[in-house]
Amino acid sequence: MKEGKVFIDTNIIIYAYTVSSEERHKASVKIIEDLWQSGLGVISTQVLQEFFAIVTSKIPKPLDLKSAKEIVKDLLRWEVIINDGESILEAIDIHQKHKYSFWDSMIIQAAIKGNASVLLSEDLSDGQVINGLRIKNPFV
């Protein structure tokens, strides 16, 4: 990835650490490995919270709490964006203008706040650019 900072949505991390889809798992592992090597990975507290909640209780074969905590602990070494009051207000504007859910708008805002050039997510509009941030679905 040669584009600058890359923000990854929760689903990329979930696919990397679980195997519900072999193809998505392999692609996500490669993305995360590349970001570890480049040092360009950016995430937010929201992504880490969602990841932990989903992989410990909302998937068919949940991870044990200790393993999930270790993954979160490792990812805390990346640049982590903390959502503050200004981020919430900016996300509301994104929500209103682009019609994403509020929570997806918070992800987009965190990526913008982190000066990421790309947001990798399968849940958002591939190719859309918002405030200089390009959304990319890595699975298409």
N, C-alpha and C positions, 0 to 999 in steps of 0.2 A: 504494500500500500504506500504510494508515494504522494499522497494528496495532502499531507498535513495531519493534524489531529483528527482522530476518528472516535466518535461517540457510538457506543453500542447499546442497543435496547435490550431489555430483559430477555427477550426470546432467544437472542444469540447466545447468551450465557447459559440459559436453560438447555438449549440443544447441545452445547459443548459438554455439559456435565451429565446429561442423561441420553438415552438412546431410544427415543420414541420414533425417530426417523433416521435411518442410517445415513442417508445422503445429507440431510441437514446437520447431523452430528459431525460428520467428517468436515463439512464446509465450515462449521462454527469453530471446531477445534483449530483448523488452519487459521481462521481469522484471529482467534485469541493468541495463538502462538506467534503470528506475525506482529501483533500489537505488543506482546511481551518483548520481542526482539527489537522492535523499533522504538519502544517507549512512547508511542503516540496514542495509546488508549485513554479514553475519557469515559467516565461513568458518573452517575449521580447517586445520592443517598436513596432516592426513590427506586432506582434500578436494583440496588443492593437489597433493599427491603422487599421488593416484589420477588426477586430471585429467591431469597430465603423462605418467604411465605409459600411460594409455589412448590419449590423442590422438597420441602419438608412435609407438605400436607395435601397438595392439590394435583399430584400426578399419580399414575397407577403404581409405580414403585418408588416411593419417597426415599430421599437420602436421609441418613440418620443426622441428628442435630449436630453432632461433633464434626462430621464431614462437611456439612453445609456451612457451619461456622468457619471452618478452615479455608474454604473457598472464598467466603466473604473477606476473611482476614487477609488472604493473598491479594484479592482485588483492591483492597484499601491502599495498596502500594501504587496504584494508578492515580492519575489526577481525578479526584472526587469532587464533584460539584454539589454544594449544599444549597438546597432551595430555601430562599429567604423571602421576605415580604415582597420585595421588588420583583422577584422571579414569579411569584404568584400573580401579581398584577400584569406582568408581561404575558404570562401564559393565558390569562383571561382574554387579552387582546388577540392572541393567536387563535384561541378557541372561537372567538367571535368572528374573526376575519376568515379563517380557513376551515371552520366547521369541524375541526377534530374534537374528540372528547377532551374534557378538561385534563384528564390524566395524560393523554397523549400530548397535549399542548405543554404540559409540564416537562415531558421528556424533550420535546423540541426546544423549549426555552433553556433547559439545562445544557443542551448541546451548543446552543448559541452562546450562552454565558461562558461556556468552556472554550470558546473560540475554535470549535471543531469545524472542519471544512465539510465533513461527511457524517451523516447519521445513518448507521446500518440498522434496518428494521424491516421485518416482513409485514408489519401491521400498518404502515403508512404509505402514501402515494409515491411509488418509485419514480425518481427523476424530478420531483417537485423541489423547487428552491424557495426557502423562506429566510429572509434576512441574511442572505449569503450562504446559508446552510443547505447543502444538497442532500436529499433523502435518497437512499439507495437500498433496494431489496437485494441482499446478496444471494438469494436463491432463484433469481430469474435469469 
